[in-house]
């Protein structure tokens, strides 16, 4: 998968995949996976959460700079919890 920033837009922070499925009780479950991100950040080993890239937004002036993030992100991803009989959507 890949993503490109809009030519006149802000750089990208990350690519995420949202997985949904039904558990054994028929209840909808959801998980968000960070699959590609800009910079040298690493997910927290305890929580798995990726730190924020930060922000260059100037709210008062309604502007931003492209000094953080990436203009393009590319990754290959395989669901680490894939279960063929499970009915899931991505």
C-alpha positions as CSV (number, residue, x, y, z in Angstrom):
1,X,0.0,0.0,0.0
2,X,1.1,3.6,-0.4
3,X,0.0,7.1,0.1
4,X,1.0,10.4,-1.3
5,X,0.4,13.8,0.2
6,X,-1.8,16.2,-1.8
7,X,0.5,18.5,-3.9
8,X,-0.7,21.6,-1.9
9,X,-1.3,19.8,1.4
10,X,0.5,18.8,4.5
11,X,3.0,16.0,4.8
12,X,1.8,12.6,6.0
13,X,2.1,11.2,9.6
14,X,1.2,7.6,9.1
15,X,-0.8,4.9,7.3
16,X,-3.3,3.0,9.4
17,X,-5.5,0.0,8.7
18,X,-8.7,-0.5,10.6
19,X,-9.8,-4.1,11.1
20,X,-13.2,-5.1,12.2
21,X,-14.6,-8.5,13.1
22,X,-17.2,-10.4,15.1
23,X,-16.1,-12.1,18.2
24,X,-17.4,-15.5,19.4
25,X,-20.5,-13.7,20.9
26,X,-21.3,-12.0,17.7
27,X,-20.1,-8.6,19.0
28,X,-18.3,-6.2,16.7
29,X,-14.7,-5.7,17.5
30,X,-12.2,-3.2,16.0
31,X,-8.5,-2.6,16.0
32,X,-6.4,0.1,14.4
33,X,-2.9,-0.9,13.1
34,X,-0.2,1.7,12.4
35,X,1.5,0.1,9.4
36,X,3.8,2.9,8.0
37,X,5.0,6.2,9.5
38,X,7.3,9.1,8.9
39,X,10.5,9.6,10.8
40,X,12.4,7.3,13.1
41,X,9.7,6.9,15.7
42,X,9.0,3.5,17.2
43,X,5.9,2.1,18.7
44,X,5.9,2.0,22.5
45,X,6.9,-1.6,23.5
46,X,4.2,-1.7,26.3
47,X,1.2,-0.1,24.5
48,X,2.1,-0.5,20.9
49,X,1.1,3.1,20.3
50,X,3.1,5.3,18.0
51,X,4.2,8.7,19.3
52,X,2.8,11.7,17.5
53,X,4.9,13.2,14.7
54,X,4.2,16.6,16.2
55,X,2.5,19.7,14.7
56,X,3.6,22.7,12.7
57,X,0.2,24.2,12.5
58,X,-0.2,27.9,13.4
59,X,-3.8,28.1,14.4
60,X,-4.0,31.8,14.5
61,X,-2.6,32.2,11.0
62,X,-4.3,29.1,9.7
63,X,-1.0,27.9,8.2
64,X,1.5,25.0,8.5
65,X,5.0,24.1,7.4
66,X,6.1,20.8,5.9
67,X,9.1,20.4,8.1
68,X,7.8,17.1,9.7
69,X,6.1,14.1,8.2
70,X,6.7,12.6,4.8
71,X,5.5,13.4,1.3
72,X,5.0,9.6,0.6
73,X,4.6,6.5,2.7
74,X,4.8,2.9,1.4
75,X,4.5,-0.4,3.2
76,X,3.6,-4.1,2.9
77,X,1.4,-5.4,5.7
78,X,0.1,-8.7,6.9
79,X,-2.5,-9.0,9.6
80,X,-0.7,-10.5,12.6
81,X,-4.0,-11.9,14.0
82,X,-5.3,-13.3,10.7
83,X,-7.7,-16.2,11.2
84,X,-9.2,-17.6,8.0
85,X,-12.6,-18.7,9.5
86,X,-13.0,-15.3,11.2
87,X,-15.3,-12.9,9.3
88,X,-13.3,-9.7,9.2
89,X,-13.2,-6.5,7.2
90,X,-10.4,-4.0,6.7
